[in-house]
Amino acid sequence: MTSTTGLRPEARLLLALAAPRWDTTSADTVREHWEVGPSLDWPYFLDQALSQQVICAVGRNIGRHLPRDRSMLPHPWIYSAAYEANSRRNRSLFAEFGRILHALNRRGVRYAVRKGPSLCALVYDDPGVRRMSDLDVLVERGSLDDAAEVLAELGYAQGVPSPNGDRVIPHERKTKLFWAVHLNNALPFLKTTTDPEVRWFEVDLCFDLFQKRSAGGVEVGAVLDRARRAVVCGEPSFALDPLDQVLDICLHLYKEATSYLSIAQGRDLVLQRFIDVKESLRATAPGDLDRLPRYVRDVGAERELYFALHHTDLLFPGAVPAELLKHLEPRDRGYLDEYGALEDRTRRWDQGFLDRLFNPDRWRELPASSSIPTA
C-alpha cells in the first residue's frame, strides 16, 4: 500500500483532524468525510485518537475549525476537553521543568533538552496540541552526579510512584541492573505532586542519542557543543541543533516502532511520532536539510532515518523533500517491514505499515514463544 486512500474513512479523517497547522487540505479532507458522518464508526475513531496520542490536536481543531452544528459527531466535548486539559497540564509541566532547567544552568551542567518539551516550545505553535510526558535531557555521563544532585535538591528521587502516588518507591536491584546493561539513560527521576492534571513529574537523563546495540553513533560532547540557545519551558536553555533534533526524533521513532517490548505494549506505532518528524522537518531550514544526508551517513544512521522519513511521507505525502528521500534511500528496503533488529531477533511483519498503524491487534503477530524483556 503506497497511499492513504485505502485506509478506513475514520483513519483518513483522523489524519486530517490531527493536523497541528490547519490548512485547506485539512479542511477539504474533513469536509469530505463529514458528509458521511452518520456512517462512521465513532467509537473506533475516539479509540484511535487516544491510542495515536493525537486527541489534543483533534480537540483543538474540532473546537476551532468545525461548523457549530456538530450533530454528526457524538460527544464533541470529549475532544475539546482533552485539548483544554492538556493545555493546563503542559503549563504545569513547563513551570516545573523551567525550574529544573534554571537550576541546571546555575550549577553549570552542560545539557540539551530533547523531545517533548523542546518540540512543544520550538516546533509547535500551540503547546496544547501535543501531550508531554517527561523532561528529557541529554547530558554527558560525567555530569550525572551534578545533575542528580540538582534534582535531589528539587525533591526528585529515582523509583516508581507508590500506589496512592504520595511517595517514590526505590527500584529493585534487578531493575537497576537491567537498566544499566540495556539502556542508554539513567533510571527516571520522579517527584509526586497534588496537581490532578500531572500526578507526578518525571525527568529522564540520557547519555546518548543512539541505542546501545545501534550500528551508528555520535559523540555526546560534540552534540552538546552544537546545542543552540533557546527558550524552553520559559527558561533560557539549550536545545539540540536542528539536525541533531531530526536525528533524535527519527532514532526514537525507529526504536519504538521495531522493539518487541513496544509492540507487546501497543506503543510501537503512534501517529504523533510521525507528526513530530513532519513538523521537525518543516521547522528546519532548507540549508540544514541539505546537509542531513551526509551527516546521517557520517554517524551511521541511514537505516533509522530512512525508516522514519519513508513512513512519514506515506502518511503525509510531500512532507519529506523528495531529494532528501532519494539521497537516503537504501538499495535494499526490505528491512522496512522488519522488527527486532536492535534486539538481535529480527522478524518480518505479515501486514503492511498502514494496515498495522491503525490495527490495535497487531501485537498478535508476535511469536508466541517470544521472551519480551521487561525492566
C-alpha positions as CSV (number, residue, x, y, z in Angstrom):
1,M,0.0,0.0,0.0
2,T,1.5,3.3,-1.1
3,S,-1.1,5.9,-0.2
4,T,-3.7,6.5,2.5
5,T,-6.6,6.2,0.1
6,G,-7.1,2.5,1.1
7,L,-7.4,3.4,4.8
8,R,-10.7,3.3,6.7
9,P,-12.5,6.6,6.4
10,E,-12.2,7.1,10.2
11,A,-8.4,6.8,9.9
12,R,-8.2,9.3,7.0
13,L,-10.4,11.7,9.0
14,L,-8.1,11.3,11.9
15,L,-5.1,12.2,9.8
16,A,-6.8,15.4,8.7
17,L,-8.1,16.4,12.1
18,A,-4.7,15.8,13.8
19,A,-3.0,18.5,11.8
20,P,-1.1,20.8,14.1
21,R,-1.5,23.6,11.5
22,W,-4.9,23.8,9.9
23,D,-4.9,24.4,6.1
24,T,-7.1,24.0,3.1
25,T,-6.0,20.3,2.6
26,S,-7.1,19.5,6.2
27,A,-10.4,21.4,5.7
28,D,-11.2,19.7,2.4
29,T,-10.5,16.2,3.8
30,V,-12.6,16.8,6.9
31,R,-15.4,18.2,4.8
32,E,-15.4,15.2,2.5
33,H,-15.7,12.8,5.5
34,W,-18.1,15.0,7.4
35,E,-20.7,14.5,4.7
36,V,-20.9,10.7,5.6
37,G,-20.5,11.3,9.3
38,P,-23.5,9.2,10.4
39,S,-22.0,6.1,8.8
40,L,-18.6,6.5,10.5
41,D,-17.5,4.2,13.4
42,W,-17.2,7.0,16.0
43,P,-16.1,4.7,18.9
44,Y,-13.3,3.4,16.7
45,F,-12.3,7.0,15.8
46,L,-12.2,8.0,19.5
47,D,-10.1,4.9,20.4
48,Q,-7.7,5.7,17.6
49,A,-7.4,9.4,18.6
50,L,-6.4,8.3,22.1
51,S,-4.1,5.5,21.2
52,Q,-2.4,7.5,18.5
53,Q,-1.9,10.3,21.0
54,V,-3.5,13.0,18.8
55,I,-6.7,13.6,20.7
56,C,-5.4,17.0,21.9
57,A,-4.8,18.3,18.3
58,V,-8.1,16.8,17.2
59,G,-9.9,18.5,20.0
60,R,-8.3,21.9,19.2
61,N,-9.3,21.6,15.6
62,I,-12.8,20.4,16.3
63,G,-13.3,23.4,18.7
64,R,-11.9,26.0,16.3
65,H,-12.5,24.8,12.8
66,L,-15.6,22.7,12.5
67,P,-19.1,24.0,11.9
68,R,-21.0,24.8,15.1
69,D,-23.6,22.2,14.0
70,R,-21.6,19.1,15.0
71,S,-24.6,16.8,15.4
72,M,-22.8,14.2,13.3
73,L,-20.0,13.9,15.9
74,P,-21.2,12.2,19.2
75,H,-20.0,14.0,22.3
76,P,-17.7,16.6,20.7
77,W,-16.9,18.0,24.2
78,I,-14.7,15.0,24.9
79,Y,-12.2,16.1,22.3
80,S,-12.3,19.8,23.3
81,A,-12.0,18.9,26.9
82,A,-8.9,16.8,26.1
83,Y,-7.2,19.8,24.5
84,E,-8.1,22.1,27.3
85,A,-6.9,19.7,29.9
86,N,-3.7,19.1,28.1
87,S,-3.1,22.8,27.8
88,R,-3.4,23.1,31.6
89,R,-1.2,20.1,32.1
90,N,1.5,21.4,29.8
91,R,1.5,24.7,31.6
92,S,2.2,22.9,34.9
93,L,4.9,20.8,33.3
94,F,6.5,23.9,31.7
95,A,6.6,25.7,35.1
96,E,8.2,22.7,36.9
97,F,10.6,21.9,34.1
98,G,11.6,25.5,33.8
99,R,12.7,25.4,37.5
100,I,14.9,22.4,36.7
101,L,16.5,24.0,33.7
102,H,17.2,27.1,35.7
103,A,18.9,25.0,38.4
104,L,20.9,23.1,35.9
105,N,22.1,26.4,34.4
106,R,23.1,27.7,37.8
107,R,25.1,24.5,38.5
108,G,26.8,24.8,35.2
109,V,25.7,21.4,33.9
110,R,26.1,21.0,30.1
111,Y,22.8,19.7,28.6
112,A,20.4,19.9,25.7
113,V,16.6,19.4,26.1
114,R,15.2,16.6,23.9
115,K,11.8,15.5,22.5
116,G,8.5,16.7,24.1
117,P,9.4,20.0,25.9
118,S,11.7,21.0,23.0
119,L,9.1,20.2,20.4
120,C,6.3,21.9,22.3
121,A,8.4,25.1,22.7
122,L,10.3,25.3,19.4
123,V,8.3,23.3,16.8
124,Y,4.6,23.5,17.6
125,D,2.9,26.9,17.7
126,D,0.4,25.7,20.3
127,P,1.9,23.6,23.1
128,G,-1.6,22.3,23.9
129,V,-1.8,20.2,20.8
130,R,0.9,17.8,21.9
131,R,0.9,15.9,25.1
132,M,4.2,15.8,27.1
133,S,5.2,13.1,29.5
134,D,8.6,14.0,30.9
135,L,11.6,16.2,30.7
136,D,14.3,14.5,28.5
137,V,17.7,16.0,28.9
138,L,20.9,14.9,27.2
139,V,24.0,15.1,29.4
140,E,27.5,13.6,29.5
141,R,28.0,10.7,31.9
142,G,30.4,12.8,33.8
143,S,27.7,15.3,34.6
144,L,25.3,12.7,36.1
145,D,26.3,13.3,39.7
146,D,25.8,17.1,39.4
147,A,22.5,16.7,37.6
148,A,21.3,14.1,40.1
149,E,22.2,16.4,43.0
150,V,20.3,19.3,41.4
151,L,17.2,17.0,41.0
152,A,17.5,15.8,44.6
153,E,17.6,19.3,45.9
154,L,14.3,19.9,44.0
155,G,12.7,16.9,45.6
156,Y,13.2,14.2,43.0
157,A,14.2,10.6,43.6
158,Q,14.8,7.5,41.4
159,G,12.0,5.0,41.7
160,V,8.3,4.4,40.9
161,P,5.2,6.1,42.3
162,S,3.5,4.4,45.3
163,P,0.0,3.0,44.6
164,N,-1.6,6.2,46.0
165,G,1.0,8.5,44.5
166,D,2.2,10.1,47.7
167,R,5.9,8.9,47.5
168,V,8.5,7.4,45.3
169,I,9.5,3.8,45.9
170,P,13.1,2.9,45.1
171,H,13.7,0.4,42.3
172,E,14.6,-3.2,42.9
173,R,18.2,-4.3,42.3
174,K,17.3,-6.3,39.2
175,T,15.7,-3.3,37.6
176,K,18.8,-1.2,38.2
177,L,21.0,-4.0,36.6
178,F,18.6,-4.3,33.6
179,W,18.7,-0.6,33.1
180,A,22.5,-0.3,33.3
181,V,23.0,-3.2,30.8
182,H,20.4,-2.4,28.2
183,L,19.6,1.3,28.2
184,N,21.4,4.5,27.5
185,N,19.9,6.6,30.2
186,A,19.7,6.8,34.0
187,L,16.7,5.5,35.8
188,P,14.0,8.2,35.7
189,F,13.8,10.8,38.5
190,L,10.3,11.3,39.9
191,K,8.5,13.8,42.1
192,T,5.0,13.4,43.3
193,T,2.5,16.3,43.1
194,T,-1.0,17.1,44.1
195,D,-1.8,18.6,40.7
196,P,-4.6,16.3,39.3
197,E,-3.5,17.0,35.7
198,V,0.0,15.8,36.3
199,R,0.1,13.3,39.2
200,W,3.9,13.2,39.2
201,F,6.8,14.9,37.4
202,E,9.4,12.8,35.6
203,V,12.9,13.7,34.4
204,D,15.0,11.4,32.1
205,L,18.8,12.0,32.0
206,C,20.1,10.4,28.8
207,F,23.7,9.8,27.8
208,D,23.4,9.1,24.1
209,L,21.1,9.6,21.1
210,F,21.7,6.1,19.9
211,Q,20.7,2.8,21.5
212,K,23.5,0.5,22.8
213,R,23.0,-2.0,20.0
214,S,22.8,0.6,17.2
215,A,25.3,0.3,14.4
216,G,25.8,4.1,14.4
217,G,26.9,6.6,17.0
218,V,27.7,10.2,17.7
219,E,29.9,11.7,20.4
220,V,27.7,13.4,23.0
221,G,30.2,16.1,23.8
222,A,30.1,17.2,20.1
223,V,26.3,17.2,20.2
224,L,26.3,19.4,23.3
225,D,28.9,21.7,21.6
226,R,26.4,22.2,18.8
227,A,23.4,22.8,21.1
228,R,21.6,26.0,20.3
229,R,20.4,28.6,22.9
230,A,16.7,28.6,23.1
231,V,13.9,29.5,25.5
232,V,12.4,26.2,26.6
233,C,9.7,26.0,29.3
234,G,10.1,29.7,29.8
235,E,13.7,29.4,30.7
236,P,16.8,30.4,28.7
237,S,18.1,26.9,27.9
238,F,19.9,24.7,25.4
239,A,18.2,22.6,22.7
240,L,19.6,20.2,20.2
241,D,20.9,21.6,16.9
242,P,18.2,21.3,14.2
243,L,20.0,18.3,12.5
244,D,20.6,16.6,15.8
245,Q,16.9,17.1,16.7
246,V,15.7,15.5,13.4
247,L,18.2,12.7,14.1
248,D,17.0,12.2,17.6
249,I,13.3,12.2,16.7
250,C,13.9,9.6,13.9
251,L,16.1,7.4,16.1
252,H,13.4,7.3,18.8
253,L,10.7,6.6,16.3
254,Y,12.7,3.6,14.8
255,K,13.5,2.2,18.3
256,E,9.8,2.3,19.4
257,A,8.5,1.0,16.1
258,T,10.7,-2.1,16.0
259,S,11.1,-3.0,19.6
260,Y,9.5,-6.2,20.9
261,L,8.6,-4.5,24.2
262,S,6.9,-1.6,22.4
263,I,5.0,-3.9,20.1
264,A,3.8,-6.0,23.0
265,Q,2.6,-2.9,24.9
266,G,0.9,-1.5,21.7
267,R,3.0,1.7,21.7
268,D,5.2,0.8,18.7
269,L,3.4,2.8,16.1
270,V,2.0,6.1,17.2
271,L,0.8,8.7,14.8
272,Q,2.0,11.6,16.9
273,R,5.6,10.5,16.4
274,F,5.3,10.8,12.6
275,I,3.7,14.2,13.1
276,D,6.8,15.1,15.2
277,V,9.0,14.1,12.3
278,K,6.9,16.1,9.8
279,E,6.9,19.2,11.9
280,S,10.6,19.0,12.8
281,L,11.4,18.9,9.1
282,R,9.1,21.9,8.5
283,A,10.9,23.8,11.2
284,T,14.4,23.0,9.9
285,A,16.0,25.5,7.4
286,P,16.4,24.2,3.8
287,G,20.2,24.7,4.0
288,D,20.3,22.4,7.1
289,L,18.2,19.8,5.4
290,D,20.6,19.8,2.5
291,R,23.4,18.7,5.0
292,L,21.3,16.0,6.6
293,P,22.1,13.1,4.2
294,R,25.9,13.5,4.7
295,Y,25.5,13.9,8.4
296,V,23.3,10.8,8.7
297,R,25.9,8.8,6.8
298,D,28.7,10.1,8.9
299,V,27.0,8.9,12.1
300,G,25.8,5.7,10.6
301,A,22.0,6.3,11.0
302,E,20.9,5.8,7.4
303,R,18.5,2.9,8.2
304,E,16.8,4.6,11.1
305,L,16.4,7.9,9.3
306,Y,15.1,6.4,6.1
307,F,12.6,4.3,8.0
308,A,11.2,7.3,9.8
309,L,11.2,9.6,6.8
310,H,9.8,7.0,4.4
311,H,6.8,6.2,6.6
312,T,6.2,9.8,7.4
313,D,5.9,10.5,3.7
314,L,3.5,7.6,3.3
315,L,1.2,9.3,5.8
316,F,1.7,12.8,4.7
317,P,2.7,12.8,1.0
318,G,5.1,15.7,0.2
319,A,6.0,16.3,3.9
320,V,9.5,15.0,3.3
321,P,11.5,16.6,0.4
322,A,11.8,14.2,-2.5
323,E,15.5,14.9,-2.9
324,L,16.1,14.0,0.8
325,L,14.4,10.7,0.4
326,K,16.3,10.0,-2.8
327,H,19.7,10.7,-1.1
328,L,18.9,8.4,1.8
329,E,17.1,5.5,0.0
330,P,19.0,2.2,0.6
331,R,19.5,-0.4,-2.1
332,D,17.5,-2.9,0.0
333,R,14.3,-1.6,1.5
334,G,13.2,-5.0,2.9
335,Y,14.1,-4.0,6.5
336,L,11.2,-1.5,6.4
337,D,8.8,-4.4,7.2
338,E,11.0,-5.9,9.9
339,Y,11.2,-5.6,13.7
340,G,13.5,-6.7,16.5
341,A,16.8,-5.8,14.8
342,L,18.0,-3.8,17.9
343,E,17.4,-6.9,20.0
344,D,19.1,-9.3,17.5
345,R,15.8,-11.1,16.9
346,T,14.8,-9.9,13.5
347,R,11.4,-10.9,12.2
348,R,9.1,-9.7,9.3
349,W,5.6,-8.4,9.6
350,D,2.8,-10.0,7.7
351,Q,0.8,-6.8,7.5
352,G,1.9,-3.6,5.7
353,F,2.7,-0.4,7.6
354,L,-0.5,1.5,7.0
355,D,-2.6,-1.6,7.9
356,R,-0.6,-2.1,11.1
357,L,-0.7,1.5,12.2
358,F,-4.5,1.5,12.7
359,N,-4.8,-2.1,13.8
360,P,-4.8,-2.3,17.7
361,D,-4.3,-6.1,17.5
362,R,-1.0,-6.0,15.5
363,W,0.8,-7.3,18.6
364,R,-0.8,-10.7,18.0
365,E,1.7,-11.2,15.2
366,L,4.5,-11.6,17.8
367,P,5.6,-15.2,18.0
368,A,4.1,-16.9,21.0
369,S,7.5,-18.1,22.1
370,S,8.9,-14.6,22.3
371,S,10.5,-13.6,25.6
372,I,9.7,-10.0,25.9
373,P,12.2,-8.2,28.1
374,T,10.9,-6.0,30.8
375,A,12.6,-3.6,33.3
